[in-house]
Amino acid sequence: MKQGHAKQGEPGRILLNLIILLFLMIFCAVLYLARRPLLRFTAEAWIIEDPLDKADALIVLGDDNFYADRATRGAQLFREGKAPVIVASGRRLRPSAAIAELMEHDLIERGVPKDKIVRFAHDADSTLEEARALAKFARARKWHSVIVVTSNYHTRRARYIFQHVFPQGIGIRIASAPDGDFDPEHWWEKRKSLKELTREFAGMAVTLWEVRGGRETSETTQSVVELAGLNPQLVV
């Protein structure tokens, strides 16, 4: 009797398995056909462009690409009158040379007067460390608002970091610089674009861990400034 019942139930199980297999095949087919819009949406959702009101300063983050796209966007915003000064931030390469000098050169080439550029050389090896150094600098300058210019794929992580690192009294706006190596419409077709976005996803995970304690308070930042002062080597 038990064997008879088992045999009677087999067609139902087979039919159910076929339906599940057919559903999975259809799902995979739809996913494959919609892969381009989904990949495009992933990149576009990752990129941020805040409403840009006039600020006390523009800050162009260091490690610009070969095309100087960050400097190009920063110079454009300066010409539009978004801020009276522009900070060229960049890592120190030698005791007397930094990427900030190269960025200053790029900004001047794009129409920014030299006396409106503030070179900011630092020894940071991450966006988080760069933001912390810039937070001290902005506080020393008594700025109340800044526009941070960075590459399009880097905007979401940069905004998260700067909003958590900068004192609450300083408003942060993020400006996206179109990157010559990262086209959100076709990013999955270029190896370098794949590496950049993958690095950003991994970097965001690390950032969430590093700043998990919440936004750094203005009191903490103030105490650091008072104890250590603004490192004169940071400004070239």
C-alpha positions as CSV (number, residue, x, y, z in Angstrom):
1,M,0.0,0.0,0.0
2,K,2.8,2.4,0.9
3,Q,4.5,1.7,-2.4
4,G,1.3,2.4,-4.3
5,H,0.8,5.7,-2.6
6,A,4.4,6.7,-3.4
7,K,4.0,5.9,-7.0
8,Q,0.8,7.8,-7.2
9,G,2.5,10.9,-5.7
10,E,5.5,10.8,-8.1
11,P,3.8,12.5,-11.1
12,G,2.7,15.4,-8.8
13,R,6.3,15.9,-7.6
14,I,7.7,15.6,-11.1
15,L,5.2,18.3,-12.3
16,L,6.1,20.5,-9.3
17,N,9.8,20.2,-10.1
18,L,9.2,21.0,-13.7
19,I,7.2,24.1,-12.8
20,I,10.0,25.3,-10.4
21,L,12.7,24.6,-13.1
22,L,10.6,26.5,-15.7
23,F,10.2,29.4,-13.3
24,L,14.0,29.5,-12.7
25,M,14.7,29.4,-16.4
26,I,12.3,32.3,-17.1
27,F,13.7,34.3,-14.2
28,C,17.3,33.8,-15.4
29,A,16.2,34.7,-19.0
30,V,14.5,37.9,-17.7
31,L,17.5,38.8,-15.6
32,Y,19.8,38.3,-18.5
33,L,17.7,40.4,-20.9
34,A,17.4,43.2,-18.2
35,R,21.1,43.0,-17.2
36,R,22.1,46.3,-18.9
37,P,19.3,48.5,-17.4
38,L,20.0,46.9,-14.0
39,L,23.8,47.5,-14.2
40,R,23.2,51.0,-15.4
41,F,20.8,51.6,-12.5
42,T,23.4,50.3,-10.0
43,A,26.0,52.8,-11.2
44,E,23.6,55.8,-11.5
45,A,22.1,55.1,-8.0
46,W,25.7,55.1,-6.6
47,I,26.5,58.5,-8.0
48,I,25.5,61.6,-6.0
49,E,25.1,65.2,-7.0
50,D,23.9,67.5,-4.3
51,P,22.1,70.8,-4.9
52,L,24.9,73.3,-5.0
53,D,24.3,76.6,-3.3
54,K,27.1,79.1,-2.8
55,A,29.7,77.9,-0.2
56,D,32.7,79.3,1.6
57,A,35.1,77.0,-0.4
58,L,35.4,74.4,-3.0
59,I,37.5,71.3,-2.1
60,V,38.8,69.2,-4.9
61,L,39.9,65.8,-3.5
62,G,43.3,64.5,-4.4
63,D,44.4,61.6,-6.6
64,D,42.7,63.0,-9.7
65,N,42.8,60.9,-12.9
66,F,44.9,61.3,-16.0
67,Y,42.3,63.7,-17.6
68,A,42.2,65.9,-14.5
69,D,38.4,65.5,-14.4
70,R,38.1,66.6,-10.7
71,A,40.1,69.7,-11.4
72,T,37.9,70.4,-14.5
73,R,34.7,70.2,-12.5
74,G,36.1,72.2,-9.7
75,A,37.2,75.0,-12.1
76,Q,33.8,75.0,-13.7
77,L,32.1,75.5,-10.3
78,F,34.5,78.2,-9.4
79,R,33.8,80.1,-12.7
80,E,30.1,79.7,-11.9
81,G,30.7,81.6,-8.6
82,K,30.0,78.7,-6.3
83,A,32.8,79.7,-3.9
84,P,35.4,82.4,-3.6
85,V,38.3,80.0,-3.1
86,I,39.2,76.5,-4.2
87,V,41.3,74.0,-2.2
88,A,43.7,71.7,-4.2
89,S,44.0,68.7,-2.0
90,G,46.7,66.1,-2.6
91,R,49.1,63.6,-1.1
92,R,52.7,64.5,-0.4
93,L,55.1,62.7,-2.7
94,R,58.3,64.2,-1.4
95,P,59.1,66.6,1.5
96,S,58.8,69.5,-0.9
97,A,56.4,68.1,-3.6
98,A,52.8,67.0,-3.5
99,I,50.0,66.1,-5.8
100,A,48.4,69.3,-4.6
101,E,50.9,71.2,-6.8
102,L,49.9,69.3,-9.9
103,M,46.2,70.0,-9.1
104,E,47.0,73.7,-8.7
105,H,48.6,73.6,-12.2
106,D,45.5,71.9,-13.6
107,L,43.2,74.5,-12.0
108,I,45.2,77.4,-13.3
109,E,45.1,75.9,-16.8
110,R,41.3,75.8,-16.5
111,G,41.0,79.4,-15.7
112,V,41.2,79.6,-11.9
113,P,43.4,82.5,-10.7
114,K,46.4,81.3,-8.7
115,D,45.6,83.6,-5.7
116,K,42.2,81.9,-5.4
117,I,43.8,78.4,-5.0
118,V,44.8,77.0,-1.6
119,R,47.2,74.1,-1.9
120,F,46.7,71.5,0.7
121,A,49.3,68.8,0.9
122,H,48.7,66.0,3.3
123,D,50.0,62.5,4.2
124,A,46.7,60.7,4.2
125,D,46.4,57.4,2.5
126,S,42.6,57.1,2.5
127,T,39.6,59.3,1.9
128,L,38.8,59.1,5.6
129,E,42.2,60.4,6.7
130,E,42.1,63.1,4.0
131,A,38.6,64.2,5.3
132,R,39.9,64.4,8.9
133,A,42.8,66.6,7.8
134,L,40.5,68.8,5.8
135,A,38.1,69.1,8.7
136,K,40.8,70.6,10.9
137,F,41.8,73.0,8.0
138,A,38.2,74.1,7.4
139,R,37.6,74.7,11.1
140,A,40.8,76.8,11.3
141,R,39.6,78.8,8.4
142,K,36.2,79.3,10.1
143,W,34.3,78.0,7.0
144,H,30.6,77.3,7.4
145,S,30.0,75.4,4.2
146,V,32.1,73.6,1.6
147,I,31.5,71.9,-1.7
148,V,33.5,68.7,-2.1
149,V,34.4,67.8,-5.7
150,T,35.3,64.2,-6.5
151,S,34.9,61.5,-9.2
152,N,31.4,60.3,-9.9
153,Y,32.0,56.8,-8.7
154,H,33.5,58.1,-5.4
155,T,30.7,60.5,-4.5
156,R,28.5,58.3,-2.3
157,R,31.4,57.1,-0.1
158,A,32.9,60.6,0.0
159,R,29.6,62.2,1.2
160,Y,29.2,59.6,3.9
161,I,32.8,60.2,5.2
162,F,32.7,64.0,5.1
163,Q,29.3,64.1,6.8
164,H,30.6,62.0,9.6
165,V,34.0,63.6,10.0
166,F,33.3,67.3,9.5
167,P,31.9,69.3,12.5
168,Q,28.1,69.7,12.4
169,G,28.5,73.5,11.9
170,I,30.0,73.1,8.5
171,G,27.6,72.2,5.7
172,I,28.8,69.6,3.2
173,R,27.7,69.4,-0.5
174,I,29.1,66.8,-2.9
175,A,29.7,67.7,-6.6
176,S,30.2,64.8,-9.1
177,A,33.0,65.0,-11.6
178,P,32.3,62.9,-14.7
179,D,35.2,60.5,-14.9
180,G,36.8,59.6,-18.3
181,D,37.4,56.0,-17.1
182,F,33.9,55.5,-15.6
183,D,30.8,55.8,-17.7
184,P,27.8,54.8,-15.7
185,E,26.0,53.9,-19.0
186,H,28.6,51.2,-19.9
187,W,30.8,50.7,-16.8
188,W,30.6,46.9,-17.0
189,E,32.3,46.9,-20.4
190,K,35.6,48.3,-19.2
191,R,38.0,46.4,-16.8
192,K,39.1,49.6,-15.1
193,S,35.5,50.7,-14.5
194,L,34.8,47.3,-13.0
195,K,37.8,47.7,-10.7
196,E,36.8,51.2,-9.6
197,L,33.2,50.3,-8.7
198,T,34.3,47.1,-7.0
199,R,36.9,49.0,-5.0
200,E,34.2,51.6,-4.0
201,F,31.8,48.9,-2.7
202,A,34.6,47.3,-0.7
203,G,35.8,50.8,0.5
204,M,32.2,51.6,1.6
205,A,32.1,48.4,3.7
206,V,35.4,49.3,5.4
207,T,34.2,52.9,5.9
208,L,31.0,51.8,7.6
209,W,33.1,49.8,10.0
210,E,35.6,52.6,10.6
211,V,33.1,55.2,11.4
212,R,30.6,52.9,13.1
213,G,30.7,55.1,16.2
214,G,28.7,57.8,14.5
215,R,29.4,61.3,13.4
216,E,32.5,62.8,15.0
217,T,31.3,65.7,17.2
218,S,32.5,69.2,16.8
219,E,33.7,69.0,20.4
220,T,36.0,66.1,19.5
221,T,37.3,67.9,16.5
222,Q,37.8,71.1,18.4
223,S,39.8,69.3,21.1
224,V,42.1,67.7,18.5
225,V,42.7,71.1,17.0
226,E,43.4,72.7,20.3
227,L,45.8,69.9,21.4
228,A,47.7,69.4,18.1
229,G,47.0,72.6,16.3
230,L,46.9,72.8,12.5
231,N,50.0,71.0,11.2
232,P,51.9,73.6,9.2
233,Q,53.2,70.9,6.9
234,L,49.7,70.3,5.6
235,V,49.6,73.6,3.8
236,V,52.1,74.1,1.0
